Amino acid sequence: MMGARTLGIAFAAVLALTACSSEPPPSGKFPPNPERKAGAAQSLIDTDPSGKRCVVSGGTAAPLSLTTPRLVALSRFGTDPVVDCFADGYFRVRKAVPAIAEPLYSLRIAIPGAVDPAFGPDQKPDQGTRGKLFPQWVRIRLQENVFATEAERDRYYAAEAVRIQQAWGEVERILGRECRNQTKTEAKGLILLTPECRKARRILGERRDSDLAASEINRRQSTIR
């Protein structure tokens, strides 16, 4: 059992993560026995819904099995840790969480898997471990795969489509703010996006469409009992 002082310090760490994000990261109770490696910044690993099983793997470290939510030093698992989450009644999700290699979203989004609505804000520069920064939190959405009726399934996945659009909309707003600071004004007074921002917007649309298509596949593969 953690002492009151240890619990208080751990709880403060989660509050610090929460304050830096657009919404509170923990969707469940306080993580039991959080990992606390000296000098290693930690990320909150969570699922939506919370309380599901995940395995974090990568690098030379032994895979870590956990129940969400849990604080984890992702730097222990190399530069491309993989978070694999699963539960009965849900489709399994396996997601790579690359170390942050580029601070600008307009350039980072071109790196496969580097921008994802499941990722929270970047760790602060002074939180890096051996030069590696990761998201402050990772929350993986698990979609249900068993329904009583087709109508129930279709209502659920219609709501999922809205959720996906909204999640990528938040990424689009972040990208938009960044690109407004990079616009170029031509001689005729026209304000143009940089080539990097135009490419980033195209990639964002492709990623959003890919997530929507994957959700539709899950809808079709769901079981009706």
C-alpha positions in Angstrom: 0.0 0.0 0.0 1.3 3.5 -0.8 1.7 5.9 2.1 -0.3 9.1 2.2 2.7 11.2 1.2 3.5 9.0 -1.8 -0.1 8.9 -2.9 -0.2 12.7 -2.7 2.9 13.1 -4.8 1.5 10.7 -7.4 -1.8 12.4 -7.5 -0.1 15.7 -8.0 1.7 14.3 -11.0 -1.6 13.3 -12.7 -3.0 16.8 -12.0 0.0 18.3 -13.7 -0.7 16.2 -16.7 -4.3 17.2 -16.7 -3.6 20.9 -16.5 -1.6 20.8 -19.8 -4.2 19.0 -21.9 -7.4 20.2 -23.6 -9.5 17.8 -21.5 -8.7 15.8 -18.4 -6.7 12.7 -19.3 -7.8 10.2 -16.7 -11.0 8.5 -17.6 -10.8 6.0 -14.7 -9.6 5.9 -11.1 -6.1 6.9 -10.0 -3.6 4.4 -11.5 -2.7 1.6 -9.1 1.0 1.3 -8.3 2.3 3.7 -11.0 5.7 3.1 -12.5 8.3 5.4 -11.0 11.7 5.2 -12.6 14.2 7.8 -11.5 14.8 10.4 -14.2 12.2 9.1 -16.6 9.2 11.2 -17.4 6.0 9.3 -17.4 2.9 9.3 -19.7 -0.6 8.3 -18.6 -1.7 5.3 -20.6 -5.5 5.0 -20.6 -8.4 3.5 -22.6 -11.8 4.7 -23.4 -13.6 3.0 -21.7 -11.1 2.8 -18.9 -10.2 -0.3 -16.9 -9.0 -2.4 -19.9 -5.9 -4.4 -20.4 -2.9 -3.1 -22.4 0.6 -4.3 -23.1 3.4 -1.7 -23.7 6.4 -3.1 -25.7 9.4 -2.0 -27.7 13.2 -1.6 -27.5 15.1 -4.0 -25.2 12.7 -3.7 -22.2 10.4 -6.6 -21.2 6.8 -6.0 -22.2 4.7 -4.3 -19.5 1.2 -5.6 -18.9 -1.2 -3.1 -17.2 -4.7 -2.3 -16.5 -5.7 1.3 -17.5 -5.1 3.9 -16.4 -1.4 3.6 -15.6 1.6 5.9 -15.5 4.4 4.5 -17.7 7.9 5.8 -18.7 7.6 5.2 -22.4 11.3 6.1 -22.9 12.1 2.6 -21.5 10.6 1.1 -24.7 12.8 2.6 -27.3 11.8 5.4 -29.8 8.7 3.6 -31.1 6.8 2.0 -28.2 3.7 0.1 -29.1 0.6 0.1 -26.9 -1.7 -2.9 -27.5 -5.1 -2.7 -25.8 -7.9 -5.3 -25.7 -11.0 -6.5 -23.8 -13.8 -8.9 -24.2 -16.6 -7.3 -26.3 -14.3 -4.8 -28.0 -12.1 -4.7 -31.0 -8.4 -4.8 -30.3 -6.3 -1.7 -31.0 -2.5 -1.7 -31.4 -1.0 1.8 -31.7 2.7 2.9 -32.0 3.6 6.0 -30.0 6.7 7.4 -31.7 9.1 9.7 -29.8 8.5 13.3 -30.8 11.0 14.1 -33.5 9.5 17.4 -34.9 7.9 20.2 -32.9 5.8 21.6 -35.8 2.5 19.8 -36.5 2.7 20.8 -40.1 5.9 18.7 -40.5 5.2 16.1 -37.8 2.0 14.9 -39.5 4.0 13.6 -42.5 5.7 11.1 -40.1 3.5 8.0 -40.0 1.7 7.6 -36.7 3.3 10.8 -35.2 0.0 12.7 -35.0 -3.0 11.0 -33.5 -6.1 12.2 -31.6 -5.3 9.6 -29.0 -2.2 11.5 -28.1 -2.1 14.3 -25.5 0.1 17.4 -25.6 3.9 16.9 -25.8 5.9 16.5 -22.7 7.8 19.6 -21.8 11.5 19.8 -23.0 12.8 19.4 -19.5 10.8 16.2 -19.1 12.7 14.4 -21.8 14.7 11.2 -21.1 17.9 10.8 -23.1 16.6 13.4 -25.5 13.3 11.6 -26.1 9.9 13.3 -25.6 6.5 11.5 -25.7 2.9 12.6 -25.4 1.8 13.4 -21.8 -1.0 11.0 -22.2 -2.2 8.3 -24.6 -5.9 7.4 -24.5 -6.9 4.6 -26.9 -10.5 4.3 -27.9 -11.9 0.7 -27.9 -14.9 0.1 -30.1 -17.6 -2.4 -29.0 -18.1 -5.5 -31.2 -21.2 -7.2 -29.8 -24.8 -5.8 -30.0 -28.3 -7.0 -29.3 -29.7 -5.6 -32.6 -28.5 -4.1 -35.8 -30.2 -0.8 -34.9 -28.2 -0.6 -31.7 -25.0 -1.3 -33.6 -25.8 1.3 -36.2 -26.6 4.0 -33.5 -23.4 3.2 -31.7 -21.2 3.5 -34.9 -23.0 6.6 -36.1 -22.0 8.2 -32.8 -18.4 6.8 -33.3 -18.3 8.6 -36.7 -19.2 11.9 -35.1 -16.6 11.3 -32.3 -13.8 10.6 -34.9 -14.7 13.8 -36.9 -14.6 15.8 -33.7 -11.3 14.3 -32.5 -9.6 15.1 -35.8 -11.3 18.5 -35.8 -9.3 19.3 -32.6 -6.1 18.3 -34.4 -7.1 20.5 -37.4 -7.6 23.5 -35.0 -4.1 23.0 -33.7 -2.7 22.8 -37.2 -4.7 25.8 -38.3 -3.3 28.0 -35.5 0.2 26.9 -36.4 -0.3 27.5 -40.1 -1.8 31.0 -39.6 1.6 31.9 -38.2 3.4 30.6 -41.3 1.3 32.2 -44.0 3.0 34.0 -46.9 1.7 37.3 -48.3 2.3 37.8 -52.0 2.7 41.1 -53.8 -1.0 41.3 -54.7 -1.9 41.0 -51.1 -2.9 37.3 -51.3 -2.3 35.3 -48.2 -1.2 31.8 -49.0 -0.5 28.7 -46.9 3.0 27.4 -47.0 3.6 24.2 -49.0 4.1 22.3 -45.7 0.8 23.4 -44.4 -1.1 22.5 -47.6 0.5 19.1 -47.5 -0.3 18.7 -43.8 -4.0 19.5 -44.4 -4.2 16.9 -47.1 -2.5 14.3 -44.9 -4.9 15.1 -42.0 -7.9 14.6 -44.3 -6.5 11.2 -45.4 -5.9 10.1 -41.8 -9.4 11.2 -40.7 -10.9 9.3 -43.7 -8.8 6.2 -42.8 -10.1 6.2 -39.2 -13.7 6.6 -40.5 -13.2 3.7 -42.9 -11.7 1.5 -40.1 -14.7 2.3 -37.9 -17.1 1.3 -40.7 -15.2 -2.0 -41.1 -15.6 -2.6 -37.4 -19.4 -1.9 -37.7 -19.7 -4.5 -40.4 -17.7 -7.1 -38.5 -19.6 -6.7 -35.2 -21.6 -9.5 -33.9 -25.4 -9.4 -33.4 -26.6 -11.6 -30.7 
